[in-house]
Amino acid sequence: MTRLYVVRHGQTDWNLENRLQGSTDIPLNDTGRAQAADAAAGLLAQLTGAPTVVASHLSRAIETAQILFTDLDVVIHRDPRIGERSYGVWEGLEADLRQVHHPEDYDRWKAGLEPRIKGYETHAMLAERTVAAAHEWVQRVDAVGGGDLVLVSHGSAGRMLLASLLGMSTSGRALGNLENACWSRLVPAGDGGWCLDRHNVGAEPVAV
């Protein structure tokens, strides 16, 4: 049975500045590229068989996947369904500006609830599309008897996907975030569901 890896992209300048990126296409910075390169050996050592690699359509995920698998002859598929959540009017804003311009929504956000801002993609919407993508790709891999499935995605999208596949609540933060260039692994459970085998695994931060 297919094992599922969920990988978060490496660092970007907006990550460093604590700006919400969401659906905005922000590239990796040099630290992010170094993080992905440093994490590659550890991830590749875990994989069995020829992996199927799927990246979000956003450049920071695509480049992370390219760096991680630069030594393997694999096709990197792209699927916008594992792209990051839309944060609407919050995209590009630092935390203090989000608090100033939308204090009630910011308080909800800090309490683990969802903000009510224009353009925000809800947990339910995000979970629905990421889970649909994961199920489809798992079926494809299982059909050809392939190796592991690696989804290179984003922080919020990855957390919603993992929580949903594990049957956990998507509200609050019971499941910790994936850090930049880190991965989690799900293995099939006997009841047709998934078990979390490893979480937030990655190399030490790289200074450049």
C-alpha positions as CSV (number, residue, x, y, z in Angstrom):
1,M,0.0,0.0,0.0
2,T,1.1,3.5,-0.8
3,R,2.7,5.6,2.0
4,L,2.0,9.3,1.8
5,Y,4.6,12.0,2.5
6,V,3.5,15.6,2.9
7,V,6.3,18.1,2.6
8,R,6.3,21.8,3.2
9,H,8.3,24.1,0.9
10,G,11.5,25.9,2.0
11,Q,11.6,29.4,3.4
12,T,10.7,32.5,1.5
13,D,11.3,36.2,2.3
14,W,7.6,36.5,3.4
15,N,8.0,33.6,5.8
16,L,11.0,35.5,7.3
17,E,9.0,38.7,7.5
18,N,6.0,36.9,9.0
19,R,3.8,37.9,6.1
20,L,0.9,35.7,5.1
21,Q,1.6,34.3,1.7
22,G,-1.4,32.2,0.9
23,S,-2.1,32.0,-2.8
24,T,0.4,34.7,-3.6
25,D,3.3,33.2,-5.6
26,I,6.4,34.1,-3.6
27,P,9.6,32.3,-4.5
28,L,12.1,30.6,-2.2
29,N,14.9,32.6,-0.8
30,D,18.5,31.4,-0.5
31,T,17.8,29.9,2.9
32,G,14.8,28.0,1.6
33,R,16.9,26.6,-1.2
34,A,19.6,25.5,1.3
35,Q,16.9,24.0,3.6
36,A,15.5,21.9,0.7
37,A,19.0,20.8,-0.4
38,D,19.9,19.9,3.2
39,A,16.7,17.9,3.7
40,A,17.0,15.9,0.5
41,A,19.2,13.1,1.7
42,G,17.1,12.4,4.8
43,L,13.9,12.3,2.8
44,L,15.2,10.2,-0.1
45,A,16.6,7.7,2.4
46,Q,13.1,7.1,3.7
47,L,11.5,6.4,0.3
48,T,10.8,2.9,-1.1
49,G,10.4,2.2,-4.8
50,A,10.2,4.9,-7.4
51,P,8.3,7.8,-5.8
52,T,5.4,9.7,-7.4
53,V,6.1,13.4,-6.7
54,V,3.3,16.0,-6.9
55,A,3.9,19.7,-6.2
56,S,1.6,22.6,-5.7
57,H,1.4,24.9,-8.7
58,L,3.1,27.7,-6.7
59,S,6.8,28.3,-7.5
60,R,8.0,27.9,-3.9
61,A,6.7,24.3,-3.8
62,I,7.8,23.4,-7.4
63,E,11.4,24.6,-6.7
64,T,11.5,22.7,-3.4
65,A,10.4,19.5,-5.2
66,Q,13.0,20.1,-7.9
67,I,15.8,20.5,-5.3
68,L,14.7,17.6,-3.2
69,F,14.6,15.2,-6.2
70,T,17.4,16.7,-8.2
71,D,19.4,13.4,-8.0
72,L,16.4,11.2,-9.1
73,D,15.0,10.9,-12.6
74,V,11.4,11.6,-11.6
75,V,8.6,13.7,-13.1
76,I,7.3,16.4,-10.8
77,H,3.6,16.6,-11.4
78,R,1.7,19.8,-10.5
79,D,-1.7,20.0,-8.8
80,P,-3.2,23.3,-7.7
81,R,-5.5,21.5,-5.3
82,I,-2.6,21.2,-2.9
83,G,-1.7,24.8,-3.3
84,E,-1.9,27.1,-0.2
85,R,-5.0,28.6,1.2
86,S,-6.2,31.9,0.0
87,Y,-6.0,34.5,2.9
88,G,-7.8,37.1,0.9
89,V,-7.2,40.7,2.1
90,W,-4.6,39.4,4.7
91,E,-2.1,38.2,2.1
92,G,1.1,40.2,2.3
93,L,0.3,41.7,5.7
94,E,2.5,41.3,8.7
95,A,1.0,40.2,12.0
96,D,0.9,43.6,13.5
97,L,-0.9,45.1,10.5
98,R,-3.4,42.3,10.5
99,Q,-4.1,43.1,14.2
100,V,-4.5,46.8,13.5
101,H,-6.7,46.6,10.5
102,H,-8.8,43.6,11.6
103,P,-8.6,43.3,15.4
104,E,-11.6,41.1,16.0
105,D,-10.6,38.7,13.2
106,Y,-7.0,38.7,14.4
107,D,-8.2,37.7,17.9
108,R,-10.3,34.9,16.5
109,W,-7.2,33.7,14.5
110,K,-5.0,33.7,17.6
111,A,-7.7,31.8,19.5
112,G,-7.6,29.0,16.8
113,L,-10.9,30.2,15.2
114,E,-11.3,31.3,11.6
115,P,-11.3,35.0,10.6
116,R,-14.2,36.4,8.7
117,I,-12.4,38.5,6.1
118,K,-12.9,38.9,2.4
119,G,-11.4,36.3,0.2
120,Y,-10.5,33.9,3.1
121,E,-10.7,30.2,2.2
122,T,-12.2,28.2,5.1
123,H,-10.8,25.1,6.7
124,A,-13.7,23.1,5.1
125,M,-12.9,24.4,1.6
126,L,-9.2,23.8,2.0
127,A,-9.6,20.3,3.4
128,E,-12.1,19.3,0.7
129,R,-9.7,20.1,-2.2
130,T,-6.5,18.8,-0.6
131,V,-8.1,15.5,0.5
132,A,-9.6,15.1,-3.0
133,A,-6.2,15.5,-4.5
134,A,-4.5,13.1,-2.1
135,H,-7.2,10.4,-2.7
136,E,-6.9,10.7,-6.5
137,W,-3.1,10.5,-6.4
138,V,-3.1,7.6,-4.0
139,Q,-5.4,5.7,-6.3
140,R,-3.2,6.4,-9.3
141,V,-0.1,5.1,-7.5
142,D,-1.9,2.0,-6.1
143,A,-3.3,1.2,-9.6
144,V,0.2,0.9,-11.0
145,G,1.8,-0.7,-7.9
146,G,4.1,2.2,-7.5
147,G,6.2,3.4,-4.6
148,D,5.6,6.2,-2.1
149,L,3.6,9.3,-2.9
150,V,5.2,12.7,-2.0
151,L,3.0,15.8,-2.0
152,V,5.1,19.0,-1.8
153,S,2.7,21.6,-0.4
154,H,2.4,24.4,2.2
155,G,1.9,25.0,5.9
156,S,-1.8,25.5,6.2
157,A,-2.7,23.3,3.3
158,G,-0.5,20.5,4.6
159,R,-1.9,20.8,8.1
160,M,-5.6,20.7,6.9
161,L,-4.8,17.7,4.7
162,L,-3.0,15.7,7.5
163,A,-5.7,16.5,10.1
164,S,-8.5,15.5,7.7
165,L,-6.9,12.2,6.6
166,L,-6.3,11.4,10.3
167,G,-9.9,12.1,11.2
168,M,-8.9,15.0,13.5
169,S,-10.7,18.3,13.9
170,T,-9.5,20.9,11.5
171,S,-10.3,23.7,14.0
172,G,-7.7,24.7,16.6
173,R,-4.1,23.5,16.4
174,A,-4.2,20.0,17.8
175,L,-1.7,19.0,15.1
176,G,1.4,21.1,15.1
177,N,2.5,23.0,12.0
178,L,5.0,21.7,9.4
179,E,8.1,23.8,9.4
180,N,9.8,24.9,6.3
181,A,11.3,22.0,4.3
182,C,10.0,19.4,6.8
183,W,7.8,16.4,6.1
184,S,5.3,14.1,7.7
185,R,4.5,10.5,6.7
186,L,1.2,8.7,6.8
187,V,0.9,5.0,6.5
188,P,-2.2,3.0,5.7
189,A,-4.3,1.8,8.6
190,G,-6.1,-1.5,8.7
191,D,-9.5,0.2,8.6
192,G,-8.8,1.9,5.3
193,G,-7.7,5.1,7.0
194,W,-4.3,6.5,7.8
195,C,-1.9,6.6,10.8
196,L,0.6,9.4,11.4
197,D,4.0,7.6,11.4
198,R,6.4,10.6,11.4
199,H,5.6,14.3,11.8
200,N,7.6,17.5,11.1
201,V,10.8,15.8,10.2
202,G,13.6,17.8,8.7
203,A,17.2,18.9,8.7
204,E,18.5,21.5,11.1
205,P,18.0,25.2,10.0
206,V,20.6,26.3,7.5
207,A,22.4,29.7,7.9
208,V,23.4,31.4,4.7
